[in-house]
Amino acid sequence: MKRKLWLSLLLAVALLVIPATPIFAATTQEVSITATPTYIALTNSEASWAVGTVEGSGTYWWTSDTTAPDEPFVDGDMKSTITNTGSVAEDIDIKVANFTGGDGWTISTDDSPDEGEISIRAGTTGTADEAGMVQVITTDTELVDSLASSGTKKWCMEMETPATFTDGDEKTGTVTLTASAAD
C-alpha cells in the first residue's frame, strides 16, 4: 500500500511539473540582408602624353610605339588601359579641354582642324580603323560601352595639328575620362 501511495504521489508531482515546463519552440527568426552599393570608379594606366615639338598638319599617335595602330586595333598597339574598379558595369566617356598656352588651341569637332584648332580622336581595341575612332570634343562622348566590373579596355589617341600656328608657345590640354553606370 505504501508503494501505491508513493507511486500515486510521484505521479501527482509529475503531472504538476510537466504542464509547467514550457515547450521549446523558436520564438524569433533572423533574416540576413546583403546589399552591394552601385560604386562607380575607374583607373587609367597612363597619366600623360608628352608629344614634344609638333609640325603644321601633323598627325601624332599616343600608342605603344607612337605610330598608327594595326587595323583593326589590337591590344599590343594601344597605349593605356582603363580598368573598371567599380561594382557595376560602366560606360566610359571622354572629353578634352581647349589647350592653353600662348594663343591656345580650341578643339575641332572633326578630324580636319582649322587654324587655331586641334583634333583629338580616341580608339579602343577592336576599333576597325582610324575612321572608326571617337572624335574627342569638349563635352562627354562615349568611348567604352558597358565595361564590366573589374573589366579592362585598352585605348589610344591621335592628335592632328592645324596647317599653321600663330605662335610657338607650348600648349597644354587635358583629356578627361568619366565613368557612369552603364545604360
VMD Tcl script that draws the C-alpha trace (Angstrom):
set ca {
  {0.00 0.00 0.00}
  {2.85 2.28 0.82}
  {4.19 1.56 -2.54}
  {0.89 2.55 -4.21}
  {0.84 5.75 -2.15}
  {4.37 6.64 -3.24}
  {3.57 5.86 -6.83}
  {0.41 7.99 -6.67}
  {2.34 10.84 -5.07}
  {5.10 10.60 -7.67}
  {2.53 10.55 -10.47}
  {0.75 13.60 -9.00}
  {4.03 15.54 -8.74}
  {4.97 14.55 -12.28}
  {1.61 15.75 -13.62}
  {2.07 19.06 -11.83}
  {5.61 19.57 -13.19}
  {5.06 18.54 -16.83}
  {2.45 21.16 -17.73}
  {4.58 23.83 -16.07}
  {7.56 23.06 -18.35}
  {7.48 25.35 -21.41}
  {7.52 23.86 -24.89}
  {10.85 24.69 -26.54}
  {9.78 26.20 -29.88}
  {11.56 29.05 -31.70}
  {10.01 32.39 -30.94}
  {12.30 34.52 -33.18}
  {13.93 34.17 -36.59}
  {16.62 36.28 -38.28}
  {16.94 37.38 -41.90}
  {20.39 38.30 -43.17}
  {20.44 41.20 -45.65}
  {23.28 41.66 -48.15}
  {23.46 44.69 -50.44}
  {26.14 45.87 -52.87}
  {26.12 49.61 -53.50}
  {26.43 50.98 -57.01}
  {30.02 52.17 -56.74}
  {31.38 53.96 -59.82}
  {35.17 54.14 -60.19}
  {37.89 53.74 -62.81}
  {41.64 53.85 -63.21}
  {43.73 54.63 -66.26}
  {47.27 53.27 -66.56}
  {48.82 56.33 -68.23}
  {48.55 59.90 -66.92}
  {50.35 61.99 -69.54}
  {51.36 62.35 -73.17}
  {54.47 64.39 -73.87}
  {54.18 64.88 -77.63}
  {57.18 67.19 -77.97}
  {57.62 69.61 -80.88}
  {54.84 69.38 -83.47}
  {54.63 70.49 -87.09}
  {51.76 72.03 -89.04}
  {49.30 69.49 -90.47}
  {50.96 66.81 -88.35}
  {49.43 63.58 -87.08}
  {50.71 62.24 -83.77}
  {49.84 58.93 -82.13}
  {49.57 58.04 -78.44}
  {50.14 54.31 -78.98}
  {52.63 51.77 -77.67}
  {55.18 52.80 -80.32}
  {53.88 56.29 -81.35}
  {52.81 55.04 -84.79}
  {49.39 54.35 -86.26}
  {47.99 51.07 -84.89}
  {47.26 47.98 -86.98}
  {43.68 47.76 -88.27}
  {41.56 46.58 -86.61}
  {43.15 48.00 -83.45}
  {44.77 45.33 -81.24}
  {45.82 45.33 -77.57}
  {49.54 45.38 -78.36}
  {49.28 48.71 -80.18}
  {47.27 50.53 -77.53}
  {48.98 52.92 -75.09}
  {46.81 52.83 -71.98}
  {44.41 50.58 -70.07}
  {41.14 51.68 -68.48}
  {40.06 49.46 -65.57}
  {36.56 49.49 -64.10}
  {37.28 49.43 -60.36}
  {33.60 49.94 -59.51}
  {30.96 47.42 -58.53}
  {28.76 47.60 -61.65}
  {29.16 47.79 -65.43}
  {30.19 51.29 -66.54}
  {30.07 53.47 -69.63}
  {33.32 55.41 -70.07}
  {33.04 58.89 -71.60}
  {35.88 61.06 -72.86}
  {36.30 64.80 -73.40}
  {39.14 67.29 -73.83}
  {39.54 70.88 -72.69}
  {40.78 73.62 -75.01}
  {44.57 73.84 -74.98}
  {46.15 76.75 -73.14}
  {49.49 78.48 -73.62}
  {50.17 81.42 -75.91}
  {47.25 81.74 -78.34}
  {45.94 78.32 -77.24}
  {44.08 75.86 -79.43}
  {40.38 75.17 -79.48}
  {39.07 71.67 -80.10}
  {37.94 70.76 -83.60}
  {34.65 68.87 -83.91}
  {36.01 66.95 -86.91}
  {39.34 65.44 -87.91}
  {40.34 68.42 -90.08}
  {41.43 71.20 -87.71}
  {41.29 74.78 -88.91}
  {43.76 77.48 -87.85}
  {43.90 77.70 -84.07}
  {42.24 74.27 -83.69}
  {43.47 70.81 -82.83}
  {41.76 67.48 -83.45}
  {41.87 64.68 -80.88}
  {40.47 61.22 -81.59}
  {40.43 58.11 -79.43}
  {40.15 54.44 -80.27}
  {39.97 51.18 -78.36}
  {40.97 47.62 -79.04}
  {38.60 46.35 -81.71}
  {38.11 49.71 -83.46}
  {38.00 48.83 -87.16}
  {40.21 51.65 -88.43}
  {41.20 55.29 -87.97}
  {37.84 56.46 -89.36}
  {36.09 54.47 -86.62}
  {37.79 56.39 -83.81}
  {35.75 58.64 -81.50}
  {36.10 62.37 -82.15}
  {37.01 63.81 -78.75}
  {35.36 67.18 -78.15}
  {34.81 69.46 -75.15}
  {31.72 67.55 -73.98}
  {31.45 63.91 -72.95}
  {31.39 61.37 -75.78}
  {31.14 57.63 -75.13}
  {34.44 55.81 -75.60}
  {33.59 52.44 -73.99}
  {30.12 50.94 -73.64}
  {29.23 48.77 -70.64}
  {32.68 47.85 -69.29}
  {32.10 45.04 -66.77}
  {33.13 45.44 -63.14}
  {36.87 44.62 -62.93}
  {36.96 44.70 -66.75}
  {39.65 46.45 -68.77}
  {39.78 48.19 -72.12}
  {42.95 49.28 -73.91}
  {42.89 52.56 -75.81}
  {44.94 55.09 -77.77}
  {44.67 58.64 -79.13}
  {45.55 60.53 -82.27}
  {46.23 64.29 -82.45}
  {46.14 66.34 -85.63}
  {47.55 69.86 -85.72}
  {46.43 72.83 -87.83}
  {48.33 73.72 -91.02}
  {49.89 76.83 -89.46}
  {50.49 78.21 -85.99}
  {50.06 81.74 -84.66}
  {52.83 81.38 -82.04}
  {55.48 78.95 -80.84}
  {54.40 78.72 -77.20}
  {53.96 75.35 -75.53}
  {50.31 74.19 -75.43}
  {48.70 72.10 -72.72}
  {45.34 70.32 -72.78}
  {43.63 67.80 -70.55}
  {41.68 64.72 -71.59}
  {39.12 63.56 -69.02}
  {37.67 60.06 -68.71}
  {34.40 59.81 -66.81}
  {32.65 56.64 -65.65}
  {28.90 56.30 -65.15}
  {26.60 53.35 -64.54}
  {26.03 51.55 -67.84}
  {22.69 52.21 -69.55}
}
mol new
graphics top color blue
foreach p $ca { graphics top sphere $p radius 0.5 }
foreach p [lrange $ca 0 end-1] q [lrange $ca 1 end] { graphics top cylinder $p $q radius 0.2 }
display resetview
